[in-house]
Amino acid sequence: MNYIDLFAGAGGLSEGFIRAGCSPVAHIEMNIDAVNTIKTRISYYYLKSKNKLEIYNKYLEHKISRNELYSYIPKKNLDTAICIKLSEENIYDVFKEVNKSIKKGEEIDFIIGGPPCQAYSLVGRSIKLAKDKIKKENNEDVIDDPRNYLYKLYFQFLSKYKPKAFVFENVTGLLNAQGGRFYDDFVNLVQSIGYNVDNRVLKAEDYGVLQARRRVIIVGWRADINEKYPEFKKRNLTCTINEMFGDLPKLDPGEENNNYYDSPCEYLIQSGIRTNKDNILTEHVCRPHIERDREIYRCVIKAWNEGHRRLHYDELPEKLKTHKNRKSFVDRFKVVEGDTNTCDTMMAHISKDGHYFIHPDIKQARSLSIREAARIQSFPDNYYFEGSRTAAFMQIGNAVPPLMAEVIAKELVKILKKHYK
């Protein structure tokens, strides 16, 4: 079976469909670093299929360049990753690019993906409301966020390719943004072209992800398939965050160490995050910190580790308080809950400063490394994120956890197979 991935990001949702046995026709993504991440993942799967993973491993070990890695991969495979910003003006050009990868008479089985979620998230909407208020006070025009309507571009792909099924992923705020207007409009559009559609809010921790992450998953079936919303099988993979990090070397701020410290725990094997003892560790690198921030981190870590208590900003020693605002954003520093099996939601904000994602080890007193953040999102250690450290964090925070995506994809594939034996 095949699929088209829209607003693909780093490929977390795509990873699930590949694990379910599907092949990508196209990944559409505007960020060049994310597109290169997808190309590198395409390289991994191609070389794995040819029993030539030693080439991929050479790349992870920085023994060959990215261009050298890609030189081993057929161009048609790499060309499924299309770097372009989708818009009403260029959508027909994008169709032409996608059509190059579709064989004559071939149907599309799935369209998957989800538009950028900032426009629907509670935080994103509150920031926009604050900005709009300032504009109104200054008699400036308030322009609606164009990202609110990206679902219409998704719909145009459904209308063009008529896939057998689709998966639309987003933050739960989509359901009530503008009083539910955007969600209702999307449902009406897809129903008008013959799809049965429904949604559920899924919890990532129900599918083996060590993270309290809530996402609305909209599933649509073409009317001739005549299926209802699937029941996704839950995965009971238990482990604490500390245990998941236990095989990684300790780091000082700004340090990188890509030598495993210990053997993997059972969870890392079961989840596929670390498949064997010979994996190559990459991107275990963290950002540097000034000493004042490290002192704050130690206070926050101590409060959590000794009493499971979140330390408010105004509780810090006076010498560590540099912000005048002591009444709002009092939780601007948060430790990742190391002794639990679900930590707070991994967000793209980690690309900015790391204050919400402090490592639970007080001796390290730093924010998470790229690899630690990727593990929280259930990306395997052989998943390489292209671009700068900031770009990697952004890709990870915005991604769909692959373990969750895999459960969704496998169930949809199983259902569809019943109709096309």
Residue, then its C-alpha position, 0 to 999 in steps of 0.5 A: m500500500n502507498y501514501i502521501d504525507l502532507f505537512a510531513g515534518a521530520g516524518g514521525l507519522s510516515e515512519g509508522f506507515i513504513r513500519a506497517g509495510c507502506s511505501p511513500v509516494a510523496h512527503i510534502e514539507m516546507n522546512i529544508d532541514a526536515v526534508n533532509t531528515i526524511k531523505t536520510r530516513i529514506s536512505y536508511y530504509y533503502l540500504k536496509s532493504k539491500n543489506k547495506l546498512e554499513i553505508y548508512n552507519k558510515y554516515l552516522e559515524h561522519k565517515i562519509s558526507r550526506n551527498e555521498l550517502y544520497s549517491y547510493i540511493p535511487k533518485k526516484n526514492l529521494d524525490t519523494a521528499i518534496c520541499i515546498k510550502l503548500s499554498e492555493e497558488n502552487i497546489y497544482d504545481v505540487f500535484k504535478e510533482v506528486n504525479k511523477s511518483i504515481k504509476k499509471g493506473e495506480e490508486i492512492d491508499f492513504i493520505i496522512g498528515g496534519p497542518p502546523c498546529q500553532a494556529y489551533s493550540l491554546v498557547g498559540r491562540s492566546i498569543k495571537l489574541a494578545k497581539d490582536k488586542i495590541k493591534k486594535e488599541n493601535n487602530e491596526d488591521v487584525i488579519d486572521d492567521p492563514r494557518n487556520y485554513l491549511y486544512k483546505l489544502y489537505f482537502q484539495f489533496l483528498s479531492k484530487y487523489k480520492p485515497k481509500a482512507f486518510v489520517f489527519e493529526n492535530v492538537t486537540g484545540l482543533l476541535n473547539a477553535q473558533g467554536g469548532r468552526f474549522y473542524d466542522d468545515f473540514v468534516n463537511l468538505v470531506q463528507s461532500i466528496g464521499y468520506n465517512v469521517d470521525n475523530r478521537v483524542l488519543k493518548a500517546e502513552d497508551y501506545g508505548v510512548l513515555q509521554a503525556r501527549r494528547r492528539v486528535i486523530i481524524v480518520g476518514w474512509r471512502a464511502d465504498i470502503n464503508e468502515k467506521y473509526p478503528e479501535f487501536k490496540k493499546r501497547n503496555l510498555t512500562c519504563t521510567i524516564n530514568e531507565m530509558f536514559g540509563d544507557l546514555p553517557k552523562l553530559d555537561p552543558g554543551e557537551e557531546n558524547n556518542n558512546y553508549y554507557d550501558s546495555p539497553c533496558e527492556y523497554l528500549i528493545q521492545s519499543g525498537i528505540r535501540t534495536n541491538k547492542d551494536n547501534i551507533l549513538t548519534e546526536h547525544v548533544c545538549r546546549p550550553h548553559i550559563e551558571r545561573d541557569r544551572e543553579i536554577y535547574r538544581c533547585v527545580i530538580k531538587a524540589w521534584n526529586e525530593g517531593h514531586r513538587r513543581l518549584h514556582y519562579d517566585e520560590l527561587p532564591e532572590k539572587l536567581k530571579t532576573h524576571k520582573n514579572r513574578k505573577s505570570f509564567v511562574d512555571r517557566f522552569k520544569v524538570v522532566e519527571g525521571d521517576t515516572n513513566t510519562c513525562d510532560t508533552m514534548m513541544a517545539h519550545i525545546s528549540k528555544d531555551g530548554h527551560y521546560f525540559i530539564h534533565p532529572d539528574i541533578k549532577q548533570a544540571r542541564s536541559l535534554s540532549i537531542r537524543e533524549a528528546a527524540r527518545i521521549q518522542s519514541f524515535p529510534d536511535n538510528y533516526y538522524f535529524e538533519g540541520s542545527r541543534t535548534a532545527a533538530f529540537m524543532q523537528i522532534g517537538n513538532a513530530v508525531p511519535p512513531l510508536m503511536a503512528e505505527v499502531i494507527a497505521k497497522e490497524l488501518v492497513k489491516i482493515l483495508k486489506k480485508h477489502y482488497k484480498 
